[in-house]
């Protein structure tokens, strides 16, 4: 499944170093965690019941489809959380490795 | 003003157009309201502000509506220092004069209120179809938010499906931003739009904008199909293929890289439910809305509703409704409120409601698409409940109430608390139970927390310790407001 997110020039803000599932994955200032992950791949995580890839749905904090873990502990909605330098994003909340 | 009235704790939930105008009217009357909002900045979804690093001129962000967006943002700026604002704060429960709060870093808090204005907005109303739970399928609102707040296209070859004004607006915005829109598949037939014209004449400027988007899409050769019935979204490995049926009944397919869907708006009413407000069924909206008077007074004397969360009439009506709710509060605590202004707002809202009736004619919620969806269609994304399982619960066990069906099947019991599937599930239940409308199958009761909050035993015990004092307290922070 190819990634589909496309940044417009206005989204090319300065780079911010974050880690996704243990790998360095540059994000940009002002990115949500969701944008930062979808910059690198097509899906955010896998649905915990079906293991099917999910990539968020409503992007307004309503559908609860985009939970990820930060720094191994804090659970957040990826669509409503902004990246910060050094952030460690863990998308393996559910079973399997995300696509 | 009598000093007692000035001490009234008025709490507003939501800092979109309704919440901001409510706060403004209260501040102008000398009060200091508390405003609680989940977003990083005021504006709600419609006038959502990008993060600092993504700021762009208002004209680029909000199109024709840029002056209105800017006015709401400026009104909010001018209120700083005069309101107690808690951004990034979720109100997740509401009972007996207290809101329970959660902030991602500051943890839990409580906010007591004497008067509560709920301006909680709306989200996309969706209809499930096979394949809608895969990555790369979004709501129309999601597509717009990504563009507006992140300057990112969710896809460069999107297929937009559903119905409603947002369908055309988002397609226009994506195409203008450089996307090659694969198709706009509108479930509503062309005749419906013509039938709506008399009502839409209530707001000529608004109708003209809609005509402009349609003309623009046509001039740029974006395929727009009226009366397209979506059947399924399939992933063939390289793209999303939307299967649909045209007005003549022929099967068609359109490929793109993402699919975005929506069928109008669904009011966010869960806090009002927890606050004990009565609801009425709206046959036009086919959803339950909080019972209220013209100024937003609910059946609970201390609770008011405003904006799309009360009735989806759009941002302009929301600004007026927010102001009206604030004036109702002022009247009820005996500090004016200006009845003539309330009357003027009521008259203006009547015009907007007529326009909205036009929109509902032009882009009617195609209830039958939900009611007749295939048995293997996943209805509840959170708990993975299919339409077939819901129908079985209705037919084999004689269930006729959506709450019973929820208990039986877990449909609507998951993390989103039925926000996404609730209205469509009600259509499936109603059709299976032989009810002509979803009124006959009842209203899903809200449960706290209205959105998931992390469990933190220490913070919970601290919060429990503050119970009964009426004190606002926040674990490790002050976002709960001034204790008294």
HADDOCK unambig.tbl for C-alpha pairs under 7 A between the chains (distance, minus, plus):
assign (segid A and resid 1 and name CA) (segid B and resid 237 and name CA) 5.64 0.50 0.50
assign (segid A and resid 1 and name CA) (segid B and resid 238 and name CA) 6.17 0.50 0.50
assign (segid A and resid 2 and name CA) (segid B and resid 238 and name CA) 6.75 0.50 0.50
assign (segid A and resid 4 and name CA) (segid B and resid 154 and name CA) 6.16 0.50 0.50
assign (segid A and resid 4 and name CA) (segid B and resid 155 and name CA) 4.76 0.50 0.50
assign (segid A and resid 4 and name CA) (segid B and resid 156 and name CA) 6.99 0.50 0.50
assign (segid A and resid 4 and name CA) (segid B and resid 257 and name CA) 6.45 0.50 0.50
assign (segid A and resid 5 and name CA) (segid B and resid 152 and name CA) 6.61 0.50 0.50
assign (segid A and resid 5 and name CA) (segid B and resid 153 and name CA) 5.76 0.50 0.50
assign (segid A and resid 5 and name CA) (segid B and resid 154 and name CA) 4.63 0.50 0.50
assign (segid A and resid 5 and name CA) (segid B and resid 155 and name CA) 5.31 0.50 0.50
assign (segid A and resid 6 and name CA) (segid B and resid 152 and name CA) 5.41 0.50 0.50
assign (segid A and resid 6 and name CA) (segid B and resid 153 and name CA) 5.00 0.50 0.50
assign (segid A and resid 6 and name CA) (segid B and resid 154 and name CA) 6.43 0.50 0.50
assign (segid A and resid 6 and name CA) (segid B and resid 155 and name CA) 6.31 0.50 0.50
assign (segid A and resid 6 and name CA) (segid B and resid 156 and name CA) 6.80 0.50 0.50
assign (segid A and resid 7 and name CA) (segid B and resid 151 and name CA) 6.32 0.50 0.50
assign (segid A and resid 7 and name CA) (segid B and resid 152 and name CA) 4.43 0.50 0.50
assign (segid A and resid 7 and name CA) (segid B and resid 153 and name CA) 6.40 0.50 0.50
assign (segid A and resid 8 and name CA) (segid B and resid 151 and name CA) 5.55 0.50 0.50
assign (segid A and resid 8 and name CA) (segid B and resid 152 and name CA) 5.64 0.50 0.50
assign (segid A and resid 10 and name CA) (segid B and resid 54 and name CA) 6.47 0.50 0.50
assign (segid A and resid 10 and name CA) (segid B and resid 151 and name CA) 5.90 0.50 0.50
assign (segid A and resid 11 and name CA) (segid B and resid 54 and name CA) 6.32 0.50 0.50
assign (segid A and resid 11 and name CA) (segid B and resid 150 and name CA) 6.46 0.50 0.50
assign (segid A and resid 11 and name CA) (segid B and resid 151 and name CA) 5.16 0.50 0.50
assign (segid A and resid 11 and name CA) (segid B and resid 152 and name CA) 6.65 0.50 0.50
assign (segid A and resid 13 and name CA) (segid B and resid 53 and name CA) 6.36 0.50 0.50
assign (segid A and resid 29 and name CA) (segid B and resid 53 and name CA) 5.76 0.50 0.50
assign (segid A and resid 30 and name CA) (segid B and resid 51 and name CA) 5.25 0.50 0.50
assign (segid A and resid 30 and name CA) (segid B and resid 52 and name CA) 6.61 0.50 0.50
assign (segid A and resid 30 and name CA) (segid B and resid 53 and name CA) 4.98 0.50 0.50
assign (segid A and resid 30 and name CA) (segid B and resid 54 and name CA) 5.90 0.50 0.50
assign (segid A and resid 31 and name CA) (segid B and resid 150 and name CA) 6.57 0.50 0.50
assign (segid A and resid 43 and name CA) (segid B and resid 135 and name CA) 5.77 0.50 0.50
assign (segid A and resid 52 and name CA) (segid B and resid 134 and name CA) 6.78 0.50 0.50
assign (segid A and resid 53 and name CA) (segid B and resid 134 and name CA) 6.20 0.50 0.50
assign (segid A and resid 53 and name CA) (segid B and resid 135 and name CA) 5.51 0.50 0.50
assign (segid A and resid 54 and name CA) (segid B and resid 134 and name CA) 5.68 0.50 0.50
assign (segid A and resid 54 and name CA) (segid B and resid 135 and name CA) 4.17 0.50 0.50
assign (segid A and resid 55 and name CA) (segid B and resid 135 and name CA) 4.62 0.50 0.50
assign (segid A and resid 55 and name CA) (segid B and resid 136 and name CA) 6.27 0.50 0.50
assign (segid A and resid 57 and name CA) (segid B and resid 137 and name CA) 6.63 0.50 0.50
assign (segid A and resid 57 and name CA) (segid B and resid 138 and name CA) 4.45 0.50 0.50
assign (segid A and resid 57 and name CA) (segid B and resid 139 and name CA) 6.01 0.50 0.50
assign (segid A and resid 57 and name CA) (segid B and resid 142 and name CA) 6.68 0.50 0.50
assign (segid A and resid 58 and name CA) (segid B and resid 138 and name CA) 6.19 0.50 0.50
assign (segid A and resid 58 and name CA) (segid B and resid 139 and name CA) 5.38 0.50 0.50
assign (segid A and resid 58 and name CA) (segid B and resid 141 and name CA) 6.55 0.50 0.50
assign (segid A and resid 58 and name CA) (segid B and resid 142 and name CA) 4.81 0.50 0.50
assign (segid A and resid 59 and name CA) (segid B and resid 142 and name CA) 4.88 0.50 0.50
assign (segid A and resid 59 and name CA) (segid B and resid 145 and name CA) 6.88 0.50 0.50
assign (segid A and resid 60 and name CA) (segid B and resid 142 and name CA) 7.00 0.50 0.50
assign (segid A and resid 62 and name CA) (segid B and resid 416 and name CA) 6.42 0.50 0.50
assign (segid A and resid 62 and name CA) (segid B and resid 419 and name CA) 6.98 0.50 0.50
assign (segid A and resid 63 and name CA) (segid B and resid 416 and name CA) 4.98 0.50 0.50
assign (segid A and resid 63 and name CA) (segid B and resid 419 and name CA) 6.78 0.50 0.50
assign (segid A and resid 63 and name CA) (segid B and resid 420 and name CA) 6.19 0.50 0.50
assign (segid A and resid 64 and name CA) (segid B and resid 415 and name CA) 5.96 0.50 0.50
assign (segid A and resid 64 and name CA) (segid B and resid 416 and name CA) 5.45 0.50 0.50
assign (segid A and resid 75 and name CA) (segid B and resid 454 and name CA) 6.96 0.50 0.50
